[in-house]
Amino acid sequence: MTIDDDNGGGELRVDKWLWCARFFRTRALAAAAVAGGKVHVNRERVKPARVIRPGDQLEVTVGFDVVSIAVRSIPRRRGPATEARLCYRETPASIERRERIREQRRLATMAAPQTEGRPDKRTRRELLRFQRDQGKS
């Protein structure tokens, strides 16, 4: 088993923990996210070398999603995703927020006009004419 149970939970650098828990593909990406302010530990902006322990609360911004999690354990290695999911627990509010935002993005893409590809020469000229006329009024 990859979870550190024998030493009281242990501790690990936040960038390495995020990489082991599979929030980022590489440790360098995890360190860049932490340094860029995309990760907060116990509601504080931290540096990549910050040590985290079980019980800490993390807010991680990955793409469009903000994930709020509680650290449950410290992994010994970067293992499969099933083991990585055992290292944290996402808060119910975070799950609900992500689902709501996902639905909003889905509806926004459905509301966007559907095109059949690039406009041809005639359509492009009509678009330019329309945009020019809109700018005058």
Secondary structure, 3 states (H helix, E strand, C coil): CCECCCCCCCCEEHHHHHHHCCCCCCHHHHHHHHHCCCEEECCEECCCCCEECCCCEEEEEECCEEEEEEECCCECCCCCHHHHHHHEEECHHHHHHHHHHHHHHHHHHHHCCCCCCCCCHHHHHHHHHHHHHHHHC
